[in-house]
Amino acid sequence: MSQRLRLYDIRMSGFPEAIGLCRGRVPEIADAVNEAEVALLNCKEVGEEGWWGTYAEIAFQMNRCIPEVVLPREVARLEMIDVCGRPVALNNQFWEYLRFGNGRMREGCEEGGRRRRHLRTAAYTRNNAVTQTELFPAPQLLSVFISNPEDVGKRILIAGLDQTGTPIYTQDGLNQVTGQFVTFALPFATSPQQFSRITAIQKDITAGQVQVFQADPVTGAQVLLLTMEPSEQTAWYRRYLLQPLPWNCCDNQPPGPPAQSLVQITAIAALEHIPVKVDTDYLLIQEPRALKLEAQAHRMSRNDSPAAMAQAMAYHKEAVRLLIGQCSRYLGKEEPAIQFKPWGNATLARAGVGRLL
């Protein structure tokens, strides 16, 4: 594919006709494309790396004394992590609960007054986070800023605990809801309730970004907690712990103050599916024929007959075959990523061992 695939490209192709739609039926075509993308991203044949275009390299900095990172909604998970130019192990949540393991990794710069130099840096999966930054310990007010005046009057629902640690319940018309609604206003709107913990956030679809700040009720100081995109309706982000982090990425440099102990992190991230709605939205799957076949498979699977199910499986297998072929084209098939050269650039024949035919 010579260009990045958009919904417009799919709509102008043979995709609509293949599933019985006209090219002008944008919402229905978008729904079919989203359904096909999710199926191909979650199918068992996808493997560990993912299809071409469904992963990306990302970079960020972390403070050694704040070793947790919350990733944006575009990231489904981290596949590989590199700290200061060195790859580190990536462990799931069950790793720390092995019977004969080291137990749960704790956060912080030091443990028991001693630096944990005997431990190797590793990454650990944590529960998903609601905000990109932690709420301060003292009860905080929440201020909501909008970037587009058209969003005045829309709402955001924030659930959590009040200053006494009690879950917040409010009445919304005839319904009792868990949390508190805040109606957007200019220049900003503030929650009447103080929060000691945030457990969930959901908002209306907006025309612009929405930012949520924590505001100290005494000093008025504000810290950004979360930025939500216009199409984003719920806040739910992957979180990882990297511990213990080195003081810096230069081995010859002495440790500095914790505030200056920033560590460079790079990673390969599997990208999350973001539903497409308009012609300018980009797709993750970059093989249009695979999307068309998968959409046909879903259409056939709705028919309750053995022949239709068999045809649906045939369409799905052909879609997977095309995606595997695309990976081979852009990543190569006969050139592995690992090379073993025990004699440097010398061949086996020159080393006196023999020759490869």
VOBA-1610 file (N, C-alpha, C; in pm, whole numbers, padded with zeros to 5 digits, always signed):
BEGIN
Met+00086-00120+00000Met+00000+00000+00000Met+00089+00123+00000Ser+00077+00209-00098Ser+00165+00324-00114Ser+00124+00441-00025Gln+00008+00436+00038Gln-00036+00545+00123Gln-00107+00488+00245Arg-00118+00573+00347Arg-00186+00531+00469Arg-00335+00523+00443Leu-00394+00413+00480Leu-00533+00385+00445Leu-00629+00466+00531Arg-00728+00527+00465Arg-00831+00605+00533Arg-00968+00542+00507Leu-01066+00589+00583Leu-01202+00542+00558Leu-01247+00581+00419Tyr-01206+00697+00372Tyr-01242+00741+00237Tyr-01194+00642+00132Asp-01069+00592+00148Asp-01015+00497+00050Asp-01098+00369+00047Ile-01143+00325+00164Ile-01227+00205+00169Ile-01364+00232+00106Arg-01417+00350+00133Arg-01550+00383+00081Arg-01549+00395-00070Met-01436+00439-00129Met-01426+00454-00274Met-01383+00325-00343Ser-01357+00220-00267Ser-01316+00093-00325Ser-01439+00004-00346Gly-01415-00123-00366Gly-01526-00216-00383Gly-01583-00268-00252Phe-01540-00210-00141Phe-01586-00255-00010Phe-01737-00240+00006Pro-01797-00123-00022Pro-01943-00111+00002Pro-02024-00211-00079Glu-01990-00227-00207Glu-02067-00318-00292Glu-02055-00462-00244Ala-01940-00498-00188Ala-01919-00636-00144Ala-02010-00674-00029Ile-02055-00575+00049Ile-02143-00605+00163Ile-02283-00546+00141Gly-02314-00508+00017Gly-02448-00464-00016Gly-02482-00323+00028Leu-02385-00231+00027Leu-02410-00093+00066Leu-02371+00001-00047Cys-02432+00118-00049Cys-02394+00223-00142Cys-02279+00304-00083Arg-02203+00370-00169Arg-02086+00444-00122Arg-02123+00564-00036Gly-02243+00612-00048Gly-02284+00726+00032Gly-02329+00692+00172Arg-02338+00565+00205Arg-02384+00523+00340Arg-02265+00521+00435Val-02215+00638+00470Val-02091+00649+00549Val-02105+00584+00687Pro-02210+00610+00765Pro-02217+00547+00897Pro-02217+00394+00891Glu-02296+00336+00797Glu-02300+00190+00787Glu-02167+00133+00741Ile-02100+00202+00647Ile-01969+00155+00602Ile-01867+00163+00715Ala-01872+00272+00793Ala-01780+00286+00906Ala-01802+00175+01008Asp-01927+00141+01036Asp-01955+00032+01130Asp-01899-00100+01080Ala-01914-00128+00950Ala-01862-00252+00894Ala-01710-00256+00898Val-01646-00143+00870Val-01500-00137+00876Val-01451-00157+01018Asn-01515-00093+01115Asn-01476-00109+01255Asn-01491-00254+01300Glu-01599-00317+01260Glu-01623-00456+01296Glu-01515-00547+01236Ala-01479-00522+01110Ala-01377-00604+01045Ala-01239-00581+01108Glu-01207-00456+01141Glu-01077-00427+01202Glu-01063-00495+01337Val-01164-00485+01420Val-01157-00547+01553Val-01140-00698+01541Ala-01211-00759+01448Ala-01201-00903+01430Ala-01060-00944+01387Leu-01000-00869+01296Leu-00865-00903+01250Leu-00759-00871+01354Leu-00781-00769+01434Leu-00685-00736+01539Leu-00688-00837+01653Asn-00803-00900+01677Asn-00819-00991+01790Asn-00818-01138+01750Cys-00802-01168+01623Cys-00806-01308+01582Cys-00682-01382+01630Lys-00692-01513+01644Lys-00582-01592+01699Lys-00461-01596+01607Glu-00480-01570+01478Glu-00368-01577+01385Glu-00278-01454+01390Val-00314-01352+01468Val-00240-01227+01465Val-00100-01244+01521Gly-00077-01338+01612Gly+00055-01360+01667Gly+00092-01257+01772Glu+00220-01253+01805Glu+00268-01167+01913Glu+00296-01024+01866Glu+00339-01008+01742Glu+00378-00876+01695Glu+00261-00796+01640Gly+00173-00859+01564Gly+00062-00787+01504Gly+00083-00768+01356Trp-00022-00724+01288Trp-00016-00702+01145Trp+00061-00574+01114Trp+00098-00559+00988Trp+00169-00441+00943Trp+00083-00316+00967Gly+00141-00217+01035Gly+00070-00093+01064Gly-00001-00090+01197Thr+00001-00201+01271Thr-00072-00206+01398Thr+00019-00190+01519Tyr+00144-00152+01498Tyr+00235-00128+01609Tyr+00324-00009+01575Ala+00384+00052+01675Ala+00467+00170+01654Ala+00568+00181+01767Glu+00677+00251+01739Glu+00778+00278+01842Glu+00743+00409+01911Ile+00744+00409+02043Ile+00715+00529+02120Ile+00831+00557+02214Ala+00840+00681+02261Ala+00945+00721+02354Ala+00887+00814+02459Phe+00936+00803+02582Phe+00891+00890+02691Phe+00998+00891+02798Gln+00988+00986+02888Gln+01081+00999+02999Gln+01009+00966+03129Met+01083+00905+03222Met+01028+00871+03352Met+01121+00920+03462Asn+01061+00963+03572Asn+01137+00999+03691Asn+01159+00875+03775Arg+01280+00857+03823Arg+01313+00735+03898Arg+01226+00717+04022Cys+01183+00827+04082Cys+01101+00819+04203Cys+00951+00814+04170Ile+00916+00824+04042Ile+00777+00806+03998Ile+00782+00704+03886Pro+00798+00575+03918Pro+00829+00475+03815Pro+00710+00421+03739Glu+00592+00479+03755Glu+00475+00432+03681Glu+00449+00522+03561Val+00407+00462+03451Val+00373+00537+03332Val+00232+00496+03288Val+00151+00595+03253Val+00016+00574+03201Val+00019+00610+03054Leu-00020+00518+02969Leu-00009+00536+02825Leu-00138+00595+02767Pro-00131+00664+02655Pro-00252+00721+02594Pro-00344+00613+02540Arg-00463+00652+02502Arg-00564+00555+02460Arg-00527+00485+02331Glu-00433+00541+02252Glu-00393+00478+02128Glu-00309+00352+02148Val-00265+00325+02270Val-00179+00211+02299Val-00260+00100+02364Ala-00260-00018+02302Ala-00327-00134+02361Ala-00239-00203+02464Arg-00110-00215+02434Arg-00015-00275+02528Arg+00126-00247+02477Leu+00224-00264+02565Leu+00364-00258+02526Leu+00412-00398+02494Glu+00479-00413+02381Glu+00531-00543+02341Glu+00675-00563+02386Met+00757-00459+02371Met+00898-00465+02411Met+00937-00329+02466Ile+01026-00330+02567Ile+01068-00206+02634Ile+01219-00200+02638Asp+01272-00079+02620Asp+01415-00054+02623Asp+01441+00062+02720Val+01528+00042+02818Val+01561+00144+02917Val+01709+00180+02900Cys+01733+00305+02866Cys+01871+00354+02850Cys+01950+00268+02752Gly+01887+00228+02643Gly+01957+00152+02541Gly+01970+00004+02570Arg+01902-00045+02674Arg+01910-00186+02709Arg+01768-00245+02719Pro+01741-00354+02652Pro+01608-00416+02662Pro+01585-00474+02801Val+01463-00465+02850Val+01427-00516+02982Val+01312-00614+02969Ala+01296-00698+03069Ala+01188-00797+03069Ala+01055-00729+03095Leu+00951-00781+03031Leu+00815-00730+03047Leu+00729-00840+03108Asn+00681-00819+03230Asn+00609-00921+03305Asn+00463-00883+03322Asn+00376-00984+03315Asn+00235-00958+03336Asn+00203-00958+03486Gln+00076-00938+03520Gln+00040-00923+03662Gln+00054-01052+03742Phe+00051-01167+03675Phe+00062-01292+03747Phe+00207-01323+03786Trp+00303-01258+03722Trp+00445-01286+03745Trp+00482-01266+03891Glu+00430-01159+03951Glu+00469-01125+04088Glu+00401-01212+04193Tyr+00311-01301+04150Tyr+00240-01386+04246Tyr+00281-01533+04234Leu+00390-01560+04163Leu+00439-01696+04155Leu+00481-01747+04292Arg+00458-01873+04318Arg+00483-01928+04452Arg+00629-01912+04494Phe+00721-01936+04403Phe+00862-01929+04439Phe+00930-01807+04375Gly+00850-01703+04349Gly+00905-01582+04290Gly+00952-01483+04396Asn+00978-01362+04351Asn+01028-01256+04440Asn+00916-01174+04502Gly+00793-01203+04469Gly+00682-01128+04526Gly+00653-01000+04448Arg+00564-00922+04500Arg+00519-00801+04432Arg+00625-00691+04440Met+00654-00631+04328Met+00751-00522+04322Met+00688-00395+04375Arg+00758-00331+04469Arg+00708-00208+04529Arg+00772-00087+04465Glu+00703+00027+04475Glu+00751+00149+04414Glu+00843+00224+04510Gly+00912+00325+04453Gly+00995+00413+04534Gly+01139+00414+04490Cys+01213+00517+04537Cys+01354+00528+04500Cys+01440+00433+04580Glu+01404+00408+04705Glu+01484+00323+04792Glu+01392+00230+04868Glu+01448+00125+04920Glu+01373+00028+05000Glu+01457-00011+05119Gly+01409+00021+05240Gly+01485-00012+05360Gly+01614+00067+05373Gly+01620+00187+05313Gly+01739+00268+05323Gly+01850+00225+05229Arg+01830+00124+05149Arg+01932+00075+05058Arg+01878+00077+04915Arg+01963+00112+04823Arg+01924+00107+04684Arg+01927-00036+04637Arg+01828-00072+04559Arg+01817-00211+04515Arg+01903-00234+04391Arg+02035-00227+04408Arg+02125-00245+04295Arg+02131-00391+04251His+02090-00482+04339His+02100-00624+04304His+01986-00668+04213Leu+01884-00582+04194Leu+01771-00617+04109Leu+01791-00560+03970Arg+01752-00637+03871Arg+01759-00591+03733Arg+01631-00514+03699Thr+01646-00412+03618Thr+01530-00334+03577Thr+01433-00422+03498Ala+01306-00412+03532Ala+01203-00489+03464Ala+01075-00407+03462Ala+00986-00444+03372Ala+00857-00376+03360Ala+00747-00470+03408Tyr+00648-00413+03475Tyr+00540-00492+03534Tyr+00406-00428+03495Thr+00314-00511+03450Thr+00181-00461+03417Thr+00104-00426+03544Arg+00037-00314+03542Arg-00047-00271+03654Arg-00192-00257+03605Asn-00284-00239+03698Asn-00424-00219+03661Asn-00438-00094+03575Asn-00538-00094+03489Asn-00564+00024+03406Asn-00593+00145+03493Ala-00553+00262+03444Ala-00570+00387+03518Ala-00680+00471+03454Val-00744+00553+03537Val-00850+00643+03490Val-00791+00777+03449Thr-00690+00823+03520Thr-00626+00951+03489Thr-00480+00927+03453Gln-00422+01021+03379Gln-00284+01009+03337Gln-00186+01052+03445Thr-00236+01121+03548Thr-00156+01163+03663Thr-00233+01130+03789Glu-00162+01092+03895Glu-00227+01056+04020Glu-00287+01177+04089Leu-00401+01155+04155Leu-00463+01259+04235Leu-00383+01279+04362Phe-00362+01404+04403Phe-00288+01433+04525Phe-00361+01375+04647Pro-00287+01346+04757Pro-00351+01283+04874Pro-00465+01364+04934Ala-00447+01497+04947Ala-00552+01577+05008Ala-00673+01584+04916Pro-00796+01595+04971Pro-00914+01608+04885Pro-00900+01726+04790Gln-00936+01703+04664Gln-00916+01803+04560Gln-01048+01834+04492Leu-01063+01959+04449Leu-01170+01995+04358Leu-01125+01964+04215Leu-01219+01940+04127Leu-01188+01908+03989Leu-01241+02018+03898Ser-01153+02073+03815Ser-01190+02178+03720Ser-01183+02119+03579Val-01285+02146+03500Val-01296+02090+03365Val-01291+02205+03265Phe-01195+02198+03172Phe-01178+02300+03069Phe-01214+02240+02933Ile-01283+02318+02852Ile-01316+02276+02716Ile-01239+02364+02618Ser-01213+02310+02499Ser-01137+02385+02397Ser-01224+02437+02285Asn-01352+02401+02284Asn-01443+02446+02178Asn-01572+02499+02241Pro-01610+02622+02212Pro-01733+02678+02272Pro-01859+02599+02238Glu-01856+02520+02131Glu-01974+02442+02095Glu-02008+02336+02200Asp-01913+02305+02288Asp-01936+02200+02388Asp-02001+02252+02516Val-02028+02381+02523Val-02096+02436+02642Val-02232+02369+02657Gly-02259+02321+02777Gly-02386+02253+02805Gly-02375+02102+02806Lys-02270+02047+02744Lys-02249+01903+02752Lys-02192+01867+02888Arg-02181+01738+02917Arg-02148+01699+03054Arg-02039+01593+03058Ile-01979+01583+03176Ile-01883+01478+03208Ile-01922+01419+03342Leu-01917+01287+03353Leu-01953+01218+03477Leu-01826+01166+03543Ile-01801+01211+03666Ile-01681+01173+03741Ile-01724+01094+03863Ala-01675+00971+03873Ala-01706+00885+03988Ala-01583+00872+04076Gly-01607+00856+04206Gly-01495+00842+04299Gly-01541+00852+04443Leu-01447+00887+04529Leu-01471+00899+04672Leu-01462+01044+04715Asp-01546+01083+04810Asp-01541+01220+04859Asp-01431+01236+04963Gln-01428+01351+05032Gln-01320+01380+05126Gln-01321+01288+05247Thr-01433+01219+05271Thr-01440+01124+05383Thr-01414+00980+05340Gly-01388+00959+05211Gly-01366+00824+05161Gly-01493+00749+05127Thr-01604+00821+05116Thr-01733+00759+05085Thr-01762+00769+04936Pro-01810+00662+04872Pro-01846+00671+04730Pro-01951+00778+04706Ile-01936+00850+04595Ile-02024+00962+04562Ile-02139+00912+04475Tyr-02264+00938+04519Tyr-02385+00908+04443Tyr-02466+01036+04430Thr-02520+01060+04313Thr-02602+01179+04291Thr-02728+01140+04213Gln-02824+01231+04214Gln-02949+01209+04143Gln-02946+01285+04011Asp-02970+01214+03902Asp-02975+01275+03769Asp-03114+01252+03712Gly-03200+01349+03731Gly-03339+01331+03692Gly-03405+01226+03779Leu-03454+01119+03719Leu-03516+01011+03794Leu-03418+00898+03827Asn-03294+00912+03782Asn-03196+00804+03799Asn-03090+00843+03900Gln-03052+00745+03980Gln-02937+00762+04069Gln-02813+00712+03997Val-02709+00794+03991Val-02587+00759+03920Val-02471+00752+04018Thr-02375+00671+03983Thr-02252+00662+04061Thr-02156+00769+04011Gly-02136+00872+04091Gly-02052+00983+04053Gly-02129+01113+04051Gln-02067+01213+03988Gln-02126+01346+03984Gln-02108+01406+03846Phe-02216+01457+03788Phe-02209+01523+03658Phe-02156+01666+03675Val-02070+01706+03581Val-02023+01844+03573Val-02059+01895+03434Thr-02134+02003+03426Thr-02176+02060+03299Thr-02071+02157+03248Phe-02031+02143+03122Phe-01927+02226+03065Phe-01973+02372+03059Ala-01879+02461+03089Ala-01905+02604+03083Ala-01773+02674+03049Leu-01783+02800+03011Leu-01665+02882+02981Leu-01640+02979+03095Pro-01515+03005+03137Pro-01394+02942+03083Pro-01371+02800+03134Phe-01432+02763+03247Phe-01420+02627+03298Phe-01533+02603+03395Ala-01550+02475+03432Ala-01651+02436+03531Ala-01582+02358+03642Thr-01627+02376+03765Thr-01567+02312+03881Thr-01669+02223+03950Ser-01626+02106+03989Ser-01714+02015+04061Ser-01746+02071+04198Pro-01871+02068+04241Pro-01905+02116+04375Pro-01856+02023+04485Gln-01822+01899+04449Gln-01780+01798+04546Gln-01630+01782+04542Gln-01567+01769+04659Gln-01424+01738+04666Gln-01403+01588+04649Phe-01292+01552+04586Phe-01260+01412+04559Phe-01130+01375+04628Ser-01131+01257+04689Ser-01007+01200+04742Ser-00957+01085+04655Arg-01041+01040+04564Arg-01002+00934+04469Arg-01098+00937+04351Ile-01045+00912+04231Ile-01127+00905+04110Ile-01126+00761+04061Thr-01244+00705+04040Thr-01256+00565+03999Thr-01305+00547+03856Ala-01371+00648+03798Ala-01422+00636+03662Ala-01456+00774+03609Ile-01439+00790+03476Ile-01475+00915+03409Ile-01537+00879+03275Gln-01649+00944+03243Gln-01709+00932+03111Gln-01769+01066+03072Lys-01765+01095+02942Lys-01811+01225+02895Lys-01890+01209+02767Asp-01961+01316+02729Asp-02030+01320+02601Asp-01929+01332+02488Ile-01971+01295+02368Ile-01889+01322+02250Ile-01885+01473+02229Thr-01765+01527+02212Thr-01747+01672+02207Thr-01688+01714+02073Ala-01684+01844+02053Ala-01623+01900+01932Ala-01475+01927+01950Gly-01427+01933+02073Gly-01286+01959+02101Gly-01238+01880+02220Gln-01110+01893+02249Gln-01052+01824+02364Gln-01111+01876+02496Val-01111+01788+02595Val-01157+01823+02730Val-01045+01789+02828Gln-01009+01885+02913Gln-00903+01866+03011Gln-00961+01873+03152Val-00915+01781+03236Val-00958+01776+03375Val-00837+01807+03463Phe-00850+01906+03548Phe-00744+01948+03639Phe-00787+01920+03782Gln-00691+01888+03868Gln-00717+01887+04011Gln-00678+02025+04066Ala-00763+02078+04151Ala-00743+02212+04206Ala-00742+02205+04358Asp-00637+02254+04418Asp-00628+02255+04564Asp-00731+02353+04620Pro-00820+02309+04709Pro-00925+02399+04759Pro-00872+02513+04845Val-00746+02504+04892Val-00689+02609+04976Val-00606+02707+04895Thr-00511+02653+04819Thr-00419+02740+04744Thr-00470+02771+04604Gly-00558+02688+04549Gly-00606+02707+04413Gly-00511+02657+04306Ala-00399+02595+04346Ala-00303+02543+04249Ala-00365+02429+04170Gln-00341+02428+04038Gln-00401+02330+03950Gln-00295+02243+03884Val-00326+02114+03871Val-00238+02017+03805Val-00323+01937+03708Leu-00274+01921+03586Leu-00348+01848+03484Leu-00355+01699+03518Leu-00476+01644+03518Leu-00496+01502+03544Leu-00518+01422+03418Leu-00591+01481+03322Leu-00637+01401+03209Leu-00675+01492+03093Thr-00643+01446+02972Thr-00689+01510+02849Thr-00764+01406+02768Met-00890+01433+02736Met-00973+01340+02661Met-00999+01395+02522Glu-00989+01308+02422Glu-01011+01346+02284Glu-01161+01362+02257Pro-01197+01432+02149Pro-01340+01457+02122Pro-01425+01330+02114Ser-01374+01225+02048Ser-01453+01103+02032Ser-01441+01009+02151Glu-01358+01042+02244Glu-01335+00956+02361Glu-01446+00976+02463Gln-01508+00867+02505Gln-01621+00877+02597Gln-01590+00821+02736Thr-01497+00729+02748Thr-01459+00676+02879Thr-01307+00682+02894Ala-01261+00704+03015Ala-01118+00712+03045Ala-01072+00576+03099Trp-00978+00513+03028Trp-00934+00378+03065Trp-00802+00352+02993Tyr-00688+00359+03065Tyr-00557+00359+03001Tyr-00466+00253+03063Arg-00378+00195+02979Arg-00283+00096+03026Arg-00176+00162+03113Arg-00138+00092+03219Arg-00038+00145+03313Arg+00069+00039+03339Tyr+00195+00083+03347Tyr+00308-00007+03371Tyr+00397+00051+03479Leu+00462-00038+03552Leu+00563-00002+03652Leu+00699-00049+03602Leu+00797+00040+03601Leu+00935+00006+03566Leu+01021+00027+03689Gln+01080-00082+03738Gln+01148-00075+03867Gln+01255-00184+03875Pro+01373-00153+03933Pro+01422-00019+03967Pro+01485+00048+03846Leu+01459+00175+03830Leu+01515+00250+03720Leu+01655+00301+03756Pro+01746+00310+03660Pro+01877+00369+03689Pro+01864+00518+03718Trp+01963+00572+03786Trp+01958+00714+03818Trp+01962+00799+03692Asn+02034+00756+03593Asn+02041+00828+03467Asn+02090+00729+03362Cys+02097+00774+03238Cys+02138+00686+03129Cys+02287+00695+03098Cys+02364+00760+03181Cys+02509+00770+03163Cys+02576+00704+03282Asp+02648+00594+03258Asp+02706+00518+03368Asp+02814+00595+03442Asn+02878+00694+03377Asn+02987+00767+03441Asn+02940+00889+03517Gln+02812+00920+03508Gln+02759+01039+03575Gln+02708+01002+03713Pro+02748+01074+03819Pro+02701+01040+03954Pro+02552+01066+03969Pro+02487+00997+04061Pro+02343+01018+04082Pro+02312+01162+04120Gly+02209+01218+04061Gly+02168+01354+04092Gly+02045+01355+04179Pro+01990+01472+04206Pro+01866+01481+04286Pro+01755+01404+04218Pro+01662+01349+04295Pro+01552+01271+04236Pro+01475+01345+04129Ala+01458+01477+04147Ala+01381+01554+04049Ala+01451+01559+03914Gln+01584+01538+03912Gln+01658+01543+03787Gln+01688+01404+03733Ser+01642+01300+03799Ser+01672+01162+03758Ser+01573+01117+03653Leu+01582+01175+03535Leu+01494+01139+03426Leu+01560+01032+03340Val+01485+00929+03309Val+01536+00814+03235Val+01462+00804+03104Gln+01536+00784+02994Gln+01476+00773+02862Gln+01426+00630+02840Ile+01300+00617+02801Ile+01238+00487+02777Ile+01188+00485+02632Thr+01218+00378+02562Thr+01160+00355+02430Thr+01090+00219+02433Ala+00989+00203+02350Ala+00912+00079+02352Ala+00845+00058+02218Ile+00814-00068+02191Ile+00729-00104+02078Ile+00589-00126+02134Ala+00494-00049+02084Ala+00358-00053+02138Ala+00262-00110+02035Ala+00177-00202+02079Ala+00066-00247+01997Ala-00043-00141+02004Leu-00089-00094+01890Leu-00184+00016+01885Leu-00326-00032+01908Glu-00404+00051+01973Glu-00544+00020+02003Glu-00633+00064+01887His-00740-00009+01870His-00837+00027+01766His-00918+00148+01809Ile-00913+00254+01728Ile-00995+00372+01749Ile-01102+00373+01640Pro-01229+00365+01674Pro-01334+00356+01571Pro-01327+00473+01473Val-01343+00441+01346Val-01347+00544+01242Val-01492+00587+01221Lys-01510+00715+01189Lys-01645+00769+01170Lys-01658+00854+01045Val-01552+00927+01009Val-01557+01016+00893Val-01448+00977+00794Asp-01455+01034+00675Asp-01365+00995+00566Asp-01218+01015+00599Thr-01185+01114+00681Thr-01045+01147+00708Thr-00984+01062+00819Asp-01060+00974+00882Asp-01006+00888+00988Asp-00917+00780+00927Tyr-00805+00754+00995Tyr-00710+00653+00949Tyr-00745+00516+01006Leu-00706+00411+00935Leu-00728+00274+00977Leu-00597+00213+01025Leu-00609+00111+01111Leu-00491+00036+01153Leu-00455-00070+01050Ile-00552-00148+01009Ile-00529-00251+00907Ile-00504-00181+00774Gln-00392-00213+00711Gln-00352-00145+00589Gln-00368-00230+00463Glu-00449-00331+00469Glu-00477-00416+00353Glu-00625-00409+00323Pro-00667-00330+00222Pro-00811-00311+00197Pro-00884-00439+00158Arg-00817-00528+00085Arg-00884-00652+00045Arg-00912-00740+00166Ala-00822-00738+00265Ala-00845-00815+00387Ala-00966-00762+00463Leu-00980-00630+00468Leu-01096-00571+00534Leu-01224-00610+00463Lys-01222-00609+00329Lys-01341-00645+00254Lys-01379-00791+00278Leu-01281-00880+00279Leu-01310-01022+00301Leu-01362-01045+00443Glu-01304-00976+00540Glu-01350-00994+00678Glu-01491-00940+00696Ala-01524-00829+00629Ala-01660-00776+00636Ala-01758-00874+00571Gln-01717-00937+00462Gln-01802-01038+00400Gln-01819-01158+00492Ala-01712-01194+00564Ala-01722-01305+00659Ala-01824-01276+00768His-01825-01152+00819His-01922-01116+00923His-02064-01114+00866Arg-02076-01071+00744Arg-02209-01070+00683Arg-02262-01212+00667Met-02176-01305+00624Met-02218-01443+00607Met-02247-01510+00742Ser-02172-01472+00846Ser-02189-01536+00977Ser-02324-01504+01039Arg-02392-01402+00989Arg-02524-01369+01042Arg-02632-01463+00990Asn-02600-01539+00887Asn-02695-01636+00834Asn-02683-01767+00910Asp-02793-01816+00959Asp-02793-01936+01043Asp-02801-02061+00957Ser-02689-02095+00891Ser-02683-02216+00810Ser-02540-02265+00805Pro-02519-02397+00799Pro-02381-02450+00793Pro-02303-02400+00673Ala-02369-02387+00558Ala-02300-02340+00438Ala-02251-02197+00456Ala-02332-02111+00520Ala-02292-01972+00541Ala-02174-01963+00637Met-02176-02045+00741Met-02065-02043+00836Met-01936-02091+00771Ala-01946-02193+00685Ala-01828-02241+00614Ala-01774-02134+00520Gln-01863-02061+00454Gln-01820-01952+00366Gln-01755-01840+00445Ala-01810-01812+00563Ala-01752-01708+00648Ala-01610-01745+00690Met-01588-01870+00725Met-01453-01915+00761Met-01358-01905+00642Ala-01407-01935+00524Ala-01322-01925+00404Ala-01282-01780+00379Tyr-01376-01686+00395Tyr-01344-01545+00378Tyr-01239-01500+00481His-01257-01544+00607His-01163-01504+00712His-01023-01559+00685Lys-01013-01683+00644Lys-00881-01742+00614Lys-00812-01667+00501Glu-00888-01629+00400Glu-00829-01555+00289Glu-00783-01417+00334Ala-00858-01352+00424Ala-00817-01222+00477Ala-00687-01234+00555Val-00677-01338+00637Val-00554-01360+00714Val-00437-01389+00621Arg-00462-01465+00515Arg-00355-01496+00420Arg-00301-01368+00355Leu-00389-01275+00322Leu-00345-01149+00263Leu-00264-01067+00363Leu-00304-01067+00489Leu-00229-00991+00590Leu-00092-01051+00614Ile-00083-01184+00615Ile+00047-01248+00629Ile+00137-01214+00510Gly+00078-01214+00392Gly+00155-01176+00274Gly+00203-01032+00279Gln+00121-00941+00332Gln+00162-00802+00345Gln+00279-00789+00443Cys+00273-00863+00554Cys+00385-00860+00650Cys+00513-00910+00584Ser+00503-01014+00504Ser+00621-01066+00435Ser+00678-00964+00338Arg+00590-00889+00273Arg+00636-00790+00176Arg+00712-00677+00243Tyr+00661-00625+00354Tyr+00722-00509+00418Tyr+00827-00544+00523Leu+00821-00663+00579Leu+00916-00703+00683Leu+01015-00808+00637Gly+00986-00874+00525Gly+01073-00980+00479Gly+01032-01115+00536Lys+01067-01219+00463Lys+01030-01354+00503Lys+01151-01441+00533Glu+01259-01420+00459Glu+01378-01505+00473Glu+01488-01438+00554Glu+01468-01315+00598Glu+01571-01243+00674Glu+01525-01227+00818Pro+01565-01313+00908Pro+01523-01300+01048Pro+01588-01180+01115Ala+01528-01139+01225Ala+01582-01024+01298Ala+01705-01060+01379Ile+01731-01190+01401Ile+01844-01235+01482Ile+01951-01292+01390Gln+02073-01248+01406Gln+02186-01298+01329Gln+02294-01349+01423Phe+02351-01465+01392Phe+02454-01527+01476Phe+02581-01538+01393Lys+02683-01460+01429Lys+02809-01459+01356Lys+02925-01485+01453Pro+02954-01612+01481Pro+03060-01642+01579Pro+03199-01600+01532Trp+03220-01589+01400Trp+03351-01550+01348Trp+03347-01411+01282Gly+03259-01326+01328Gly+03252-01194+01271Gly+03201-01197+01128Asn+03272-01128+01037Asn+03231-01128+00897Asn+03293-01241+00817Ala+03364-01331+00882Ala+03425-01445+00813Ala+03321-01554+00793Thr+03325-01620+00678Thr+03234-01729+00651Thr+03285-01856+00715Leu+03199-01959+00721Leu+03243-02086+00778Leu+03356-02148+00696Ala+03354-02128+00564Ala+03459-02185+00480Ala+03594-02122+00512Arg+03597-01990+00530Arg+03723-01922+00561Arg+03772-01955+00700Ala+03681-01993+00790Ala+03721-02029+00926Ala+03773-02173+00932Gly+03771-02243+00820Gly+03822-02378+00818Gly+03726-02480+00874Val+03602-02446+00885Val+03504-02539+00941Val+03431-02615+00829Gly+03407-02548+00723Gly+03333-02609+00614Gly+03262-02500+00537Arg+03167-02536+00459Arg+03092-02436+00385Arg+02944-02472+00381Leu+02865-02369+00369Leu+02721-02388+00360Leu+02681-02393+00214Leu+02608-02497+00174Leu+02565-02512+00037Leu+02431-02445+00015
//
